[in-house]
Amino acid sequence: MRSLRVLSALLFATFALAGCMKVEMNLTVNGEQDTINGSMIFAMDKAVLTMNGKSPEEAFAGTANEIKELPKGSRSEVYDDGKFYGRRIIFENMTFEEFNRAEPGAPRFTHQDGKYTFGMDADMSNADLGPQSAVIKPILDTIELKIAVTFPGKVIERDNLAELSGNTVSWKLKMGSAHKLNAVAEEPATFQWLLVAGVGGLFGILVVVGIVVLAIRLNRRPKQPAEPIGTPVEGPVV
């Protein structure tokens, strides 16, 4: 499969217009299986697609052929939000290995030493954009790329353009930017919480057992004989 960065640029080779494209990527890392779920959207403004008298489907057909062959764990469907028309690539439990098969610079995930790392090189200065490369590259500077990655654990590192909300890191940058995206997150603290819960549960059990034992001991203590009621007082007999 071609690099998704290059694929998005090819849309401009098809339409040769700027400011009318929607490029978004929203991914979630499954920490239990090291897989990716989410989607990527490549779409054009319907007003642009229909300028030559064709329907959005007909105008986009040539570009749609570029994404017919997708790797295992992904599929493509029509995207239509009323204003933009294009394709949505859906990732369903796609392994890191499969996701990372794109050419260098494309989005990549790694899981090593208890950390998840996301990286992407947005610099397309050396990308193969075909014979219209000289025309396309300046146009890329006008197009905004939106990316969001949600990790299973706490984010501990991110680049200077990244925004953080909970465990989600997001970027908004121009496709012609030479920026390198980077984010690192820890593994989820599942083990630690289980340990705390286990210790807490054990402590609770011990407390209950202790109370029961104390009650038994108190119940078994020998009772002090009570003084008889109405005992006659000894005195001189009259």
C-alpha positions as CSV (number, residue, x, y, z in Angstrom):
1,M,0.0,0.0,0.0
2,R,1.3,3.5,-0.8
3,S,2.2,5.8,2.0
4,L,-1.0,7.4,3.2
5,R,0.8,10.8,3.1
6,V,1.6,10.3,-0.6
7,L,-1.9,9.1,-1.2
8,S,-3.4,12.3,0.2
9,A,-1.1,14.3,-1.9
10,L,-2.2,12.5,-5.0
11,L,-5.7,13.9,-4.5
12,F,-4.2,17.3,-5.5
13,A,-2.7,15.8,-8.6
14,T,-6.3,14.7,-9.5
15,F,-8.0,18.0,-8.7
16,A,-5.2,20.6,-8.7
17,L,-7.1,22.8,-6.2
18,A,-6.2,23.9,-2.7
19,G,-8.2,24.5,0.5
20,C,-11.0,22.0,-0.4
21,M,-9.7,18.9,1.2
22,K,-10.3,17.1,4.5
23,V,-7.6,14.8,5.9
24,E,-8.0,13.4,9.4
25,M,-6.6,10.5,11.3
26,N,-8.0,9.2,14.6
27,L,-6.3,6.1,16.1
28,T,-6.6,4.2,19.4
29,V,-3.9,1.8,20.7
30,N,-5.2,-1.5,22.1
31,G,-2.6,-2.2,24.8
32,E,-3.6,-5.8,25.4
33,Q,-2.9,-6.9,21.8
34,D,-0.7,-4.2,20.4
35,T,-3.2,-3.4,17.7
36,I,-4.7,-0.3,16.2
37,N,-8.3,0.7,15.9
38,G,-9.6,3.9,14.2
39,S,-9.9,5.6,10.9
40,M,-8.3,7.9,8.3
41,I,-10.4,10.2,6.2
42,F,-9.5,11.6,2.7
43,A,-12.2,13.7,1.2
44,M,-12.8,16.7,-1.1
45,D,-15.4,19.4,-1.0
46,K,-18.4,18.3,-3.1
47,A,-18.6,21.8,-4.7
48,V,-15.1,21.1,-6.2
49,L,-15.8,17.5,-7.2
50,T,-18.9,18.6,-9.2
51,M,-17.4,21.6,-11.0
52,N,-16.8,19.6,-14.2
53,G,-20.4,18.3,-14.3
54,K,-19.6,14.9,-12.8
55,S,-21.1,13.4,-9.6
56,P,-18.9,13.2,-6.5
57,E,-18.7,9.5,-7.0
58,E,-17.5,9.8,-10.6
59,A,-15.0,12.5,-9.8
60,F,-13.5,10.6,-6.9
61,A,-13.4,7.2,-8.7
62,G,-9.9,7.6,-10.0
63,T,-8.4,8.3,-6.6
64,A,-10.6,5.6,-4.9
65,N,-8.7,3.1,-7.0
66,E,-5.5,4.0,-5.2
67,I,-6.8,2.6,-1.9
68,K,-8.5,-0.6,-3.1
69,E,-5.7,-2.8,-2.0
70,L,-5.4,-2.5,1.8
71,P,-3.5,-4.6,4.3
72,K,-5.1,-7.1,6.6
73,G,-7.0,-5.4,9.4
74,S,-8.2,-2.5,7.4
75,R,-11.0,-1.7,4.9
76,S,-12.3,1.3,2.9
77,E,-15.8,2.8,2.7
78,V,-17.4,5.8,1.3
79,Y,-17.2,9.0,3.4
80,D,-19.9,11.6,3.0
81,D,-20.7,14.2,5.6
82,G,-22.8,16.4,3.4
83,K,-20.0,18.8,2.5
84,F,-17.1,16.5,1.9
85,Y,-17.0,13.3,-0.2
86,G,-14.3,10.8,-0.2
87,R,-13.1,7.6,1.4
88,R,-12.7,6.5,5.0
89,I,-10.0,3.8,5.8
90,I,-11.0,1.9,8.9
91,F,-8.5,0.0,11.0
92,E,-9.9,-2.9,13.1
93,N,-7.4,-4.6,15.4
94,M,-4.7,-4.0,12.9
95,T,-1.3,-5.2,14.3
96,F,1.6,-2.8,14.7
97,E,3.6,-4.9,12.3
98,E,1.0,-4.6,9.5
99,F,0.4,-0.9,10.2
100,N,4.1,-0.1,10.1
101,R,4.6,-1.7,6.6
102,A,4.2,1.6,4.9
103,E,7.2,3.4,3.6
104,P,9.5,5.3,6.1
105,G,8.1,8.5,7.4
106,A,4.5,7.2,7.5
107,P,2.8,6.8,10.9
108,R,4.4,4.1,13.0
109,F,3.8,2.5,16.4
110,T,6.2,0.5,18.6
111,H,5.9,-1.2,22.0
112,Q,9.1,-1.7,23.9
113,D,10.4,-1.5,27.4
114,G,7.0,-0.8,28.9
115,K,6.4,2.2,26.6
116,Y,4.3,2.9,23.5
117,T,5.8,5.2,20.9
118,F,4.1,6.9,18.0
119,G,6.1,8.7,15.3
120,M,5.5,10.3,11.9
121,D,7.5,12.4,9.6
122,A,5.3,15.1,8.1
123,D,8.1,16.3,5.8
124,M,7.1,15.5,2.2
125,S,9.9,17.4,0.5
126,N,11.4,14.1,-0.7
127,A,8.2,12.2,-1.4
128,D,7.5,10.9,-4.8
129,L,4.5,12.9,-5.9
130,G,4.8,12.2,-9.6
131,P,5.3,14.5,-12.6
132,Q,3.2,17.3,-10.9
133,S,5.4,17.4,-7.8
134,A,6.5,21.0,-8.4
135,V,2.9,22.1,-8.5
136,I,1.6,19.9,-5.6
137,K,4.2,20.7,-3.0
138,P,3.4,24.4,-2.6
139,I,-0.3,23.5,-2.3
140,L,0.4,21.2,0.6
141,D,1.3,24.2,2.7
142,T,-2.3,25.3,2.6
143,I,-3.9,22.0,3.8
144,E,-4.4,21.2,7.4
145,L,-3.8,17.7,8.7
146,K,-5.5,16.6,11.9
147,I,-4.2,13.6,13.8
148,A,-5.3,12.1,17.2
149,V,-3.8,9.1,18.9
150,T,-5.2,7.6,22.1
151,F,-2.9,5.5,24.2
152,P,-3.8,2.9,26.8
153,G,-1.6,4.5,29.5
154,K,-0.3,7.9,30.6
155,V,1.4,10.0,28.1
156,I,4.9,11.0,29.3
157,E,6.4,12.6,26.3
158,R,5.2,14.6,23.2
159,D,6.6,17.0,20.7
160,N,6.2,20.8,21.0
161,L,3.2,20.9,18.6
162,A,1.2,18.2,20.3
163,E,-1.8,18.9,22.5
164,L,-2.7,16.5,25.3
165,S,-6.1,15.6,26.7
166,G,-6.1,12.7,29.0
167,N,-4.4,9.8,27.2
168,T,-5.0,11.4,23.8
169,V,-2.4,13.3,21.9
170,S,-3.5,15.4,18.9
171,W,-1.9,17.6,16.2
172,K,-3.1,20.2,13.7
173,L,-0.4,21.0,11.1
174,K,0.0,21.8,7.5
175,M,0.7,18.9,5.2
176,G,3.7,20.7,3.8
177,S,5.2,21.0,7.3
178,A,8.6,19.5,8.0
179,H,7.5,18.7,11.5
180,K,8.2,15.2,13.1
181,L,5.4,14.0,15.3
182,N,6.3,12.1,18.4
183,A,4.5,10.8,21.5
184,V,5.4,8.3,24.2
185,A,3.1,6.7,26.7
186,E,3.4,4.2,29.5
187,E,1.7,0.9,29.7
188,P,-1.5,0.9,31.7
189,A,-1.0,0.4,35.4
190,T,-3.2,-2.7,35.5
191,F,-0.8,-4.8,37.5
192,Q,-0.3,-2.1,40.1
193,W,-4.0,-1.6,40.6
194,L,-4.6,-5.4,40.9
195,L,-1.8,-5.5,43.4
196,V,-3.4,-2.7,45.4
197,A,-6.8,-4.2,45.2
198,G,-5.4,-7.6,46.3
199,V,-3.6,-6.1,49.2
200,G,-6.6,-4.1,50.2
201,G,-8.9,-7.1,49.9
202,L,-6.5,-9.2,52.0
203,F,-6.3,-6.4,54.6
204,G,-10.1,-6.3,54.7
205,I,-10.3,-10.0,55.2
206,L,-7.7,-9.9,58.0
207,V,-9.6,-7.2,59.8
208,V,-12.8,-9.2,59.6
209,V,-11.1,-12.4,60.8
210,G,-9.4,-10.4,63.6
211,I,-12.8,-9.1,64.8
212,V,-14.3,-12.6,64.7
213,V,-11.4,-14.0,66.7
214,L,-11.7,-11.2,69.2
215,A,-15.4,-11.8,69.6
216,I,-14.8,-15.6,70.2
217,R,-12.1,-14.9,72.8
218,L,-14.4,-12.5,74.6
219,N,-17.2,-15.0,74.6
220,R,-15.0,-17.7,76.0
221,R,-13.7,-15.7,79.0
222,P,-14.8,-17.2,82.3
223,K,-17.5,-15.1,83.8
224,Q,-17.1,-13.7,87.3
225,P,-19.6,-15.2,89.8
226,A,-22.3,-12.7,90.6
227,E,-23.1,-11.9,94.2
228,P,-26.3,-13.6,95.4
229,I,-29.3,-11.4,95.6
230,G,-31.0,-11.0,99.1
231,T,-28.2,-12.6,101.1
232,P,-29.1,-12.3,104.8
233,V,-26.8,-10.1,106.9
234,E,-25.3,-12.0,109.8
235,G,-25.8,-10.3,113.2
236,P,-26.5,-11.1,116.9
237,V,-29.6,-13.2,117.5
238,V,-32.0,-11.5,119.8
